[in-house]
Amino acid sequence: MNMVNQMSAKVSAMAGGQRKKRTGKVISDKMNKTRVVEVVISLRHHLYEKVMRHKKHYYAHDENNESKLGDRVLIAETRPLSKLKRWRVVKILVKAGRAGPSET
C-alpha cells in the first residue's frame, strides 16, 4: 500500500506543474487567519493602446496572522480551504509603515 502512495505522489508531482503565484496588497485583515489581497494587473488595449488596470480580490489563508493591512504579500494557489479561500500567503514582501505610539 505504501508503494502505491509513493507512485501516485510522483505521478501527481510530474503532472501538476507549478502553482500560480501573485503579488498584491493586503486590503483587509479583519478575519481570523484570512486576508483579502488586492492584485492589480496592467494591460495595454490591443487597439487603442491605453494602459488599463484590472483589480481582483483574492481571499488568502494566513496561518499565523502575520500580515497586516497595507503589506505587500506573495500568495500562491492551493487546494480549496473554504467557500472563497483558494490561496495562501507565502511570504510578506514589504511591511507597511505603521504609526507607533508618539513620544511627545
C-alpha positions as CSV (number, residue, x, y, z in Angstrom):
1,M,0.0,0.0,0.0
2,N,2.8,2.4,0.8
3,M,4.4,1.8,-2.6
4,V,1.1,2.8,-4.3
5,N,1.1,6.1,-2.3
6,Q,4.6,6.9,-3.4
7,M,3.9,6.2,-7.0
8,S,0.7,8.3,-7.0
9,A,2.7,11.2,-5.3
10,K,5.3,11.0,-8.1
11,V,2.8,11.0,-10.9
12,S,0.8,13.9,-9.4
13,A,4.1,15.9,-8.9
14,M,5.1,15.4,-12.5
15,A,1.6,16.2,-13.9
16,G,0.8,19.1,-11.5
17,G,3.4,21.6,-12.6
18,Q,3.9,24.9,-10.9
19,R,1.1,26.6,-8.9
20,K,0.1,30.1,-9.7
21,K,1.6,33.0,-7.7
22,R,0.5,36.6,-7.4
23,T,1.8,39.6,-5.6
24,G,-0.7,42.1,-4.1
25,K,-1.6,44.4,-1.2
26,V,-3.5,43.3,1.9
27,I,-6.7,45.4,2.0
28,S,-8.4,43.7,4.8
29,D,-7.1,41.8,7.9
30,K,-10.4,41.7,9.9
31,M,-11.0,38.0,9.6
32,N,-9.0,35.4,11.7
33,K,-6.4,33.6,9.6
34,T,-7.8,35.2,6.4
35,R,-6.6,38.1,4.4
36,V,-8.1,39.9,1.4
37,V,-5.4,40.6,-1.1
38,E,-5.9,43.0,-4.0
39,V,-3.9,42.2,-7.1
40,V,-3.5,44.8,-9.8
41,I,-2.8,43.7,-13.4
42,S,-1.8,46.3,-16.1
43,L,-2.7,45.5,-19.7
44,R,-2.4,47.5,-22.9
45,H,-5.5,47.7,-25.0
46,H,-4.9,46.0,-28.3
47,L,-6.5,48.7,-30.5
48,Y,-6.3,52.0,-28.5
49,E,-3.0,51.2,-26.7
50,K,-4.3,52.7,-23.5
51,V,-2.9,51.1,-20.3
52,M,-5.7,49.6,-18.3
53,R,-5.6,48.4,-14.8
54,H,-7.6,45.5,-13.6
55,K,-8.1,44.8,-9.9
56,K,-9.0,41.5,-8.4
57,H,-9.5,40.4,-4.8
58,Y,-8.3,37.1,-3.5
59,Y,-9.1,35.5,-0.1
60,A,-5.8,34.1,1.2
61,H,-5.0,31.9,4.2
62,D,-2.5,33.4,6.7
63,E,-2.0,30.7,9.4
64,N,-0.2,32.9,12.0
65,N,-2.0,36.2,11.3
66,E,1.4,37.7,10.4
67,S,0.4,40.0,7.5
68,K,-1.3,43.3,8.4
69,L,-3.2,46.0,6.5
70,G,-1.1,47.6,3.7
71,D,1.5,44.9,3.5
72,R,2.7,43.7,0.0
73,V,2.5,39.8,0.0
74,L,3.2,36.9,-2.2
75,I,0.2,34.5,-2.5
76,A,0.2,31.0,-4.0
77,E,-2.7,28.9,-5.3
78,T,-3.7,26.0,-3.1
79,R,-6.5,23.5,-2.6
80,P,-9.9,24.9,-1.6
81,L,-9.8,25.8,2.1
82,S,-13.3,27.2,2.3
83,K,-16.1,28.6,0.1
84,L,-13.9,31.5,-1.1
85,K,-10.3,30.7,0.0
86,R,-8.1,29.1,-2.6
87,W,-4.9,31.0,-2.0
88,R,-2.4,31.2,0.9
89,V,0.1,33.8,1.9
90,V,3.6,32.6,1.1
91,K,5.6,35.5,2.5
92,I,5.5,39.2,3.3
93,L,7.5,41.1,0.7
94,V,7.2,44.7,2.1
95,K,5.8,45.6,5.5
96,A,3.5,48.7,5.6
97,G,4.7,51.7,7.6
98,R,2.8,51.6,10.9
99,A,2.4,54.5,13.2
100,G,3.6,53.6,16.7
101,P,2.9,55.4,19.9
102,S,4.0,59.0,19.7
103,E,6.8,60.2,22.0
104,T,5.6,63.7,23.0
